[in-house]
């Protein structure tokens, strides 16, 4: 989503409304391809793209480089099955942000969903494997082929987040966790919902 060019990160008009800029996504992608051509980056990816936006890039005339990743919200309460399937078909790796849910800050987080890590099924599976619910949630996504990027400032929790490779969830457990899907985002970015390229009107 493009905003008015300049030094201000989120420029606003005299009424406090954010000023958007109708930058073409394909033109932006071509600029990124030029960065790859001159060696400024090894790979190109996108974040929060919906299917229409991905198709816009994939079907762009003269496309040099496909997106290798799409970074999206992904966790047991928001499993993104359609986007998972579409990206797999197009060899795009899903990078899952908020894989443990989010903070409970009502200024930007959708609180319609209860805290993910207090889910009873996650707690039961965690007890079985002598793990915590965060580790089970991360293992769930890793087994689905999602690259997870949990955020933590705690060295102890960062270490725990890596300790998910000494156990595997059964097929039944994976299906049960997939059944927790509520199709509700924690991260809605509603402050930009009137942007021409706001991605969450479609999957």
N, C-alpha and C positions, 0 to 999 in steps of 0.2 A: 504494500500500500504506500503510494508516494505522497509526500507532503511538499508544500511550497519550498522551492530551493532557497537556501540561505544558511545563515549561521545558527538560527534557532531550530532546536530539535523538533519541537511540535509548535509551529507558528500559529498564532491565533489572531483573529480580526478584533475590531474594537468591541465586539459583543462577546468575546471569549470563545468564539467558535473556531475550531481547528481548520486551517486553510489547506485543502487538498491540492494535489497536482495530478493531472491526468497523463501520467507517464505510461507509455505503452510497455507492457511486460516483455514483449518480444524484443523491443529496442534495448531494454535493460539487459535481457539475456545475451544479446549480441555484444554488448559492452563487456559482460562477464566472460564471454568466449574469447574476446580480444585479450583479456587479462591472462587467460590460460595459454593462449598462443605465445605470449611473451614471457611465460614462465613465472608469473606472479602467484599462481595457484596450481595445485595438482588436480583438483577435482572441483566440480560445481554442483551445488545442491540448492534446494528451495526449502522454505518453511511455511507451514500453514496453507499450502496450495490445495485447492479442491480439484476434483477431476477435470472440470472445464479449464481451469488454469494450467494444469499439467498438459492437457491435450493441446492447448494453445502453443506451448513450447514444443512438445513432441512433434506436432504437425507443422511447425514453422518452416517455410521454404528456406533452404540453404542451411538447415540446422547442422552445426559442427559437432556439438557435444550434448548428449542427453543429460538431464539431471541424474546424479547418482544417488541422491537421498531426498527424502521429503520429511522434514522434522515436524511432527504433529503431536498433539496430546494423545496419550495412549496408556491405558491402565485397565484393571478389571472392571471398573464402572463405565469405561468408555473404550470399548475394544476395537472400534473402527473396522469392522469386517469388510465392508465394501472397498474402502481405501486400501486395506491390506491386500485384497485380491487384485485390485487394479495395479498397484505398485509392483506386486509380484509378477504379474503378466508382463510388465514393462521393465523388469529388472532394476527397479528403484528400491533402495533399502529404506525402510522406515526407521527413523530415529525418534524414539518416544520421549517426549518431555512430560514433566509431572507424572512420572511412572508410579509415584507413591501418593498421588493426590497433590494437594497444594496446602499452603497456609490457609487459615480461615479468616483472611482479611476481607471484610465485606465491601471495601472500597473498590476491589477489582475481581474478587472471586465469587462465583456462583455458589451459593450455599444451599441450593435445592437438594444436592446430594449430601448424605451424612459423611463424616470423615471416613475415608477409605480404609485406613489402617485399623479401624475399630470393627471392621466387618467380622461377623461371627464365623463365616466359612474360612476366611483367611486365618482367623485365630485358631480354629480347630486344626487346620493343616499345619500351621506353624508349630503347634504343640506336638503333633505327630513326629515332625522332623527335628524337633528341638531347635527351631529357628524362630525369628521374629516375623511379624506380618509384613514388614518392609521387604525382607529377604524373599518371602513367598511371592509377593507382588512382582518383584524384579525377576525372579526365576520364571514366573509365568510368561512374561514378555520375552525373555531371552529364548525360551523354548519355542516361542512363536516366530523367532527370527527377527525380533525387534532389537535394535541397539538402544539401550536405555541410558539416560543421562540424569540420574537423580542429583539433586542439589543438597549439599549439606556443608555446614561450617564446623561440624564436630569431627575431629580425627577418629574418635571411636566409631561413629556411625559411618564415616567414609570407609573405614576398614571393614565394617560389617557388610556394607553394600557390595564388597568384592567377594564375600564368602558365600557365594551362591552356586558354586561349581562342584560341590561335594554331595549334592543330592539332586534328584530328578522327580518331577511331578508325574504321576501316572496319567494315562489317557482319561480315566474317569475324573480325576482331579482337574485336569485341564478343561474338560467339558463343563464341569461344575463352576469353575472360575469364569469361563466364557459366559455362563448363564447369569453371572452377576451384572452383565452389561445393562446400563440404564439409558444409554444414548443421551446422556446429559453431560455437557462440558463443565469442567470447573473454570476453565479460562475461556471466556466468551468475547472479550475485547469489545464490549457493547459501545464504548465511547467512540468507536470508529464504524459502527454498523451502517452508517449512511455513506460510507466511502464506496466509490464505484467498483473497487476491487475487494471489498470486504468478503472474505472467503467462506464464511460459515452459513450462508444462506443455502448452500448446496453441500453435498458430501465431497 
